Amino acid sequence: MDPYGSDSESVSEFERLESTLPQPLRRSASSLLEKLTNGSQTHLSNLHLDSPTPRVPHHQAPSNSLGHLLSKLSMSENGRESSPIPLPRPDFNEEIHKPAMNTKQSSTGVLWVTERANEYGFQGNGDDSWANLGQGAPEHGDTIPGSFKRPKSIEVPDVSREYAPTAGIKELRESVANLYNSLYREGKESKYTYKNVCIVPGGRAGLIHAFAFQELLPIPVPLDEVDNYEMHLAHIDLELKRGVSAFLTSNPETPPLKRLHKICRDKCLLIMDEFYSHYYYDDDCSGSSISSAQFVKDVNKDPVLILNGLTKAFRLPGWRICWILGPEEYINSLSSAGSYLDGGSNAPFQYAAIDFLKPLAVKAEMKALQLHFKMKRDYIIGRLSKMGFPFTQKNIPNSTFYLWLNLSHLPGKLSNCLGFFHECLHEKVIVVPGFFFLINPQNLSRLEDVIWYNYVRISYGPELPQLVKGMDGIERILRRFNALPADYKS
């Protein structure tokens, strides 16, 4: 009988899961175990049990006090008692050699999550037996009241069989310019034209274009919990004084745009990611949104690039049709970069996208989007609140379709993101462990550096039935671990 309440098969399963993590995550956890093993009883008594807590591999017997602590934390009174507290550790086959490939470079983020779910039977998009709350994509079907019907087929004009210009077809570029002029630049003397628009094959491709033509090296600016992870203008001013030549941020979740533009106008290139700008719920879901475009003084002088597209707001991520707005000179350089980076966007889908961008239709579409996604957000928060997860005005999202779930109040392995993720896999629910949202999870040096170790990210992008299935799965996990509130009623 295993003294830690676990059988070898289940522990081996968990070790296989851990072995796929980036090496620094495993190395840092192993170093903490060594610190605990060599520490005194006094040190152990000062250990915060809400912090990430290691486990002992089933073949390694811990000594007395440490063993009691790890055993207690690794067990649950119900459910699969063999699922221990995570302790990542190296498990590579050093004899395997792949020319020109770094076999030690593990996947991270959503890719890692999907790979692990595949190992547990997830068949990918369309597998309705799973609740995929990890993928960062909105529902794409005809499931939103008041939304336009998604096309099931498209016309393929003869001209679209040719390569499209790397900056995109003129007709779509004109439609994008007209949309922004109508929604955000009424009454302004300076207007966008097609020459201010570059069509790109996806948001990441757009950023790569921008970084390539400006020869930019991204330098992340960490945010603090004490500031509610908000970017303040003082942060930006400090970075500009250091000589930063470009500043990338997102809208919403950004400082006041008018003041931001004023600070950056004469000092640096401002790159605005606005893919989630229409997922905003504080304006009574009226369909309105705020864009950097309304704070640009002169479209050909202000160094401002705006990225958006069909991916999120129009719920067509698979089309890979996005755009960048900016001064003509910048757009010419972006087009030139595209000619050697990717060759431009898919031509037939560009022609099909033109009709989506009529301003009045877009406003109606965005209102339907906001009402529907706010309903899904409120459903998720309602279910999780009843299960005992703490929510305040600060951690209820008023934009996007993601939720950070704090696990620190849960018992044992559920209090850290890897343990919670593991249990979710057994319930056919996919979430994303919080440690993957570090600036560089591949370069972690100490476990103490792992902020968000007690968090997972949940997406309420999927259709409502998938959200119901996901919440039901999380409820079953908490029930097995006796972690539901005493007065809980399903």
C-alpha positions, 0 to 999 in steps of 0.5 A, a space after each residue: 500500500 502506497 503510504 501517500 495514498 497514490 498508486 504507481 500508475 496514476 503518479 506516473 501519469 502525472 509525472 508524464 504530464 509534468 515532463 512536458 513542461 518547459 525545463 525552467 519550470 521543472 528545474 525551479 520546482 525541483 530546486 524548491 523541493 531541495 530547499 525544503 528537504 534540506 531546510 529545518 522544521 522551523 523553515 517548514 513551519 513558515 512555509 505558506 501553503 497557499 504558495 506552489 507546493 511540491 510533491 515527492 515522486 512516488 519512488 522517493 520517501 521523504 523524511 518525517 515532518 517533510 513527508 507528513 506535510 507533502 503527503 497531507 497536501 498531496 491527498 484528498 479525502 475524495 476523488 483520485 487520491 493518487 493525484 499529487 501536488 505538482 513537482 515538475 522534474 526533468 525527463 528528457 531522452 538525451 540520446 534522441 538527436 534531431 538535426 537543426 531542432 532544439 528538442 528541449 524547447 517545450 511548447 508553452 501556453 495554449 499549444 502545450 494545453 492542447 497537446 496535453 488534452 489531445 493525449 487525454 482524448 481531445 479531438 480538436 475543434 468540433 469535439 463537443 465531448 470536451 469543454 474547451 475553455 482554453 482557446 482564445 477564440 470566440 464562437 464562430 457560428 450563427 449562435 448570436 441573436 441579431 448577428 449576421 449569418 456567417 457565410 458557408 460559401 464565398 464567390 471566387 472572382 477570376 481576379 482573386 486567382 491572382 496574387 493579391 497586392 501585398 498591401 491588400 486589394 484596394 476595395 477592401 482597403 477602402 472599406 476599412 478606411 471608410 469604416 473608421 472615418 464613419 465610426 471615429 472621425 466624423 467632423 475631423 478634417 483629416 480622413 483615412 484613405 485606402 493608402 492608410 490601410 495595409 491588409 495582413 494575414 492575421 494579427 501576429 503577422 501584422 505585429 511581425 510586419 511592424 517589428 520588421 520594418 522598424 527593426 524593433 526589439 520588444 521589451 515587456 513592461 511588467 505590471 504590478 498587482 498593487 496597481 490592479 495590473 493597469 498601465 499608468 501614464 507614469 510608466 509610459 513616460 518613464 519608458 519614453 525617457 529611456 529612449 523607447 522608440 515604439 510603444 505597443 499596448 491594447 485597447 481596451 485595458 489601456 491608459 486614457 487614450 487621449 492623454 496617451 496619444 499626447 504623450 507619444 505623439 512627438 516621441 515614439 511610434 504608438 502601436 495599438 492592438 484593438 482586436 478586443 475593442 468591441 468586447 466592451 460591456 460598460 456602455 450598456 452594450 450599445 455597440 459603441 467602442 473607443 478607438 485610437 483613430 478618434 484621437 489621431 490629429 493627422 492620419 499621415 503625420 501622427 505615428 500611430 498604427 492600429 491593428 484589428 480585423 475579422 478575427 475577434 469582433 467579426 468572429 472569423 478567426 480562420 479567415 486570417 484577414 486583418 488590417 493595419 491603419 497608419 500614415 501612408 509612409 508607414 503603410 508603404 513600409 509595412 507592405 514592403 515588409 510583407 512582400 518578403 515575410 508572407 506575401 500578403 493575405 488570401 485574395 478570395 477572402 479579401 473580396 468576401 470581407 468587403 460587404 462585412 464592413 458597412 458602418 451601420 451593419 457593423 454597429 448592429 453586429 457589435 451590439 449583438 456581440 456585446 449583449 451575448 458575451 456579457 450574458 456569457 460572462 455573467 453566467 460564468 461568474 454566477 456559477 463560479 461565485 456559487 462554487 466559492 470563487 471570490 469576485 470583486 469589482 476589480 476582478 470582474 472583466 468589463 472587456 474581452 472574453 477571458 477570466 482569471 480564476 484565483 485558486 489560492 483558497 482551494 485545498 491541496 493540489 487544486 490551489 495551483 494551476 498545474 494541479 487544477 489543470 490536471 483534474 480538469 483534463 479528467 473531466 474533459 475541461 480545458 483551462 490554461 495554467 497561469 504560469 504560461 503568462 509570464 514574460 518568458 516561461 522558458 527562461 524562469 530561474 526560480 519558482 518564487 518568480 512564478 506569479 500567477 501560479 495560483 491562477 488559471 485563465 478561462 475563456 468564455 469565448 465558446 458557445 453557451 453549452 460548452 460553458 455549461 459543460 465546463 462549469 459542470 466539470 469544475 463543480 464535479 472536481 470541487 465536489 470530489 475534493 469537498 471544496 464546495 461551500 457548505 451551503 452550496 446548491 447546484 
